[in-house]
Amino acid sequence: MSKILVVDDDPLLLDLVTDILSVDGYDVRATRDATYALQQLQEQPPELLITDYLMPSMDGLSLIRESRRILNSCAALKCILITAHGNPEIVLGALRERVNDFLVKPFRPDDLRSAVATLMAADRLPMIEVISASLEWVNLRVPCCLAVVPILQKLLAELRTDFPDETREAISYAFREMINNAIEYGGKSDPSLSVRVTCVRLQHAILFCIGDPGKGFDPLALEHSAVSNPGGDLLRHASIRNERGLRPGGFGILLTRHLVDELLYNEQRNEVLFVKYL
């Protein structure tokens, strides 16, 4: 039975998380004291640590850092951080500490179940390398594994809480499509390779640059993409994708062009830059 350690000084939230996960069949231990949690962790190391950020004796990121020091490995302990909405500094700290996922209050029971099930099902989680993590400039090296995309979207969304909802949704969609393309086509979904992701917040714009390890592509050879469809056949790419055994889709570049203000590729087309004006 998978062991989970839950740490939260809020007794109501602690009981709720414990009850949900216990019903789902996990071996759950719970405490309101971060110091006691470290003692429990040494006696019976859990597979997953779920911790709130704001606690009186030790914040959640410090608890994660100390827990992994005790276990002498980042990969040995999976971690979920619980935090309030709209705390970009905490999100940046989560990036630095390589938190595997996080839940923003108030969250639904299904959000908790999904996050825990995903982490428990993974034998080894790909690690995101943080090169820079300031509010104005985030620079990451991301393994070519689609499993990292949802957590990246969550993290980057919390850095843009002051944006209008429509702007946030447009940026989120564009980012997901461009990084999926970089991972699948540029990196061939090989987690030993990595994609470079840079997010720069300017005074009146936000800029993303995504570079993949591939050789690039010929824009005239994108028959599997909707961006290359002739005017009279708007779904031609769908039949081509089916013939080649590709997943349904192919609308990413076309829709991204309509959602952002500028979309540019380098000469080799293995690096894309998009800008959304604020």
N, C-alpha and C positions, 0 to 999 in steps of 0.2 A: 504494500500500500504506500503510495507516494506521501511523503511527509512535507507539511507546510507549516511555517512559523508566521503568525500574524501579530503585528505590533502596532497598537494604536491607543492613545490615552483617552479616546472617546469611548466610553463603555457601550453605548448604543451601537456605534458603527462596528466596534470590535465583535460584539455578539452577533450582529447581522452577518458579517463576513464569515465568522466561524460557523454559524448555523448553515449558511448556504453551501459552503464547501464540505462540511461534514455530511450533509444530506447527499452530496454528489459522490461520496465515498472516499474522500481524502482523510488522511490522518493529520488532524489540525491541532496545533498547540497555539495558545493565544496568551498575550500578556500586555499590560498597559505600561510596562517599565522597560525602557530600552536597555538599561544595564543588566536587568535580569534576562532579557532576551539573548544577550551575548553569552551569558552563562549557559542558558539552554542550548544555544547553538554549538557550544563546545562539547556538551554532554551527548547531544543527539543531533548531529548536523542535518538540517532539512535540505530538501531538494529545491524548495522555493521559499523566499522571504518576501512577505507582503508587509510594507510599512507605510504609515502616515509620514508626511514630511514634518509637520509642526508638532513637536512634543517637548515637554518641559526639560527633561534631563539630557536629551541628545536628539538632534534633528535626524530625519530619515536618511539623508544622504551620508551623514557621518556614520550612522548605524550600518549602512550598506558597505561603506569603505572599511570600517573596522571588522565587520563580519567576514569580508573577503580576505582581509589581512590574516585573520585567525585561521581561515581555511586555506590560506596561501595560494589562492587562485581566483581569478575573475570568472572563469568558466565553470568552476565547481558549484557556484551558487547562482541560481536564477533569481532575479529581483523585479518586483513590481512596486512602484512608488505611487502613493495616493496623495493628491495635492488639490488645492483649490484652483478654480479657473482664473486665468489671467495673471500668472506669475512667471514671466519670461526668465527671470534670473534663476528660478528653481529649475526650469526646463533646461537651461544651459548647464546647470550643475548636474542634472540627470544625464545629459550627453557626456560630460566629462567622466562621470562615474560608470558609464556604460550600463545604465539601467535598461533592462530588457523590455519593459513596457510600463505604462503608467495609466492610472485611472483618475479622471478629473471629477471632483465632487460637484453636484450630486450625480452618481452613476447608477445605472440599472443593474439588477442582479444578473441579467444576461450579459452585460458588459464584463462583469467580474468573471462569470463562467467561461466566456469566450477567451479572455486574456489568459486565464489559468490553463484551460485545456490546450491552447496553442503552445504555451511554454512547456507544459508537461509532455506533449507529444514530440517535442524536438529533442533529439539525442545530443546534438551540439549546435548551439546558436551562433550564427555569424556575428562577429564583433565589428562595430562601427568605430573607426579611428577618428578621433577629434584632433584636427590640426589647429583650428582657431574657433573660439566660442565666445564671441562678444555679441552684444545686442545688435551692433551694426554690421558685423562680419562673421558669418559662420562658414567654416571650411571643413569638409569631412571627406574621408576616404571610406567608401561604402562597398562591401563585398558584393559580387554579382550574384545575388540571391534575392528572389522576389519576396521572401519572407520578411525582409527588413523594411519593405516599402510602407506597410501600414504604420509601424512605429515612427518612421521618419515623418509621415504625414501628420501624425498626432503632435510630434515635437514641434514641427515647423508651424503648425496651426496655432499653437499656444504662444508663438513668438509674434503673432499678428492679430492679437485680440482687439486692437484699436482700429482695425480695418472694417469697413462695411461688410455685411454678410455676403453680398453679391461678389465683392472683390475677393474675399477669402475663398469662396467656392471656385471662382475662376482660376485663382492661383493654385489651389489644391488640385484641381483637375489637370491643369497644364503640367504641373510638377509630376503628378503620378504617370501621365502618359509619356513624358519625356524620359523619366528615369526607368520606366518599364522597358522602353525601347533600348535604352543604353545597356540595361542588364541582359535583356533577351537577345538582342541582335549584335550589339557591340561586344558584350562580355560572354555571350553564349551560355548564360546562366551558370558560369563556372565560378564558385565561391572563392577559388584561389586567386582570381583576378578581382580588380576593384574599379569602381567608378568614382570620379572626383566630383564632388558637389560643393558649390559655393553659393551662398545666399548673402547678398549685400543690401542693406536697407539705406536708401538715400533719402534726402529730405522730401522729395516729391515722387519717388518711385521705389520699387523693389525689383531687384535683378537676380536672376538665377543663371548659373552657368553649370552645365553638366557635361563632363568629358568621359568617354568610355575607352577601353583598351583596344577596341577594334580598328580595322583599317579604314573605316568610313564606308560610304555607299555612293552609288551613282544615282542622282535624283531622277534620271530618265529610266531607271530600272526598277522603280517602285510599283510594279504592277499589283502587288498585294496590298497597296495602301489606297485609301479613298482619295488621297490628294492627287492621284494620277488618273482617276476615272475620267473618261471623255464626257462631255456635256450631255450627251444623249443616253448614257448608261451609267447611272449613279451608283449601281451596285455591282459593277463588273468585278471589282476587287474581291468581293465576297466569294464568288465562284472560284477565283484563282486561289484564294486562301484555302478553300475546301479541297481543291485538287492537290495542294502542297501539304495538306495535313496541319495547317496552322490553326491556332485558336481563333474563334470568331472575333471580329474587331476590325482594326485597320483604319479607324477614323481619327486616331490620335493627333496626327500632324495637322489634318484639315481643321478639326475643332479647336486645337490650340491656337492656330492662326487667328481664329475669330474671338478667342477669349483674352488674348494678351495684346499689348500694343505694338510690340516688336518681337520678331522671331528670326534669329540669325544663326547660320552655321559657319564653321570655319571651312577652309578650302578642302580639307580631307573629308569633312562632314562626319567627324567622330567627336565633335564638340558643338554643343548647341547653347545659345544664350537667348533668354527671353526676358522681356521687361514689361512690367505693369505699372502704369502711371497712377498716382494717388490723387 
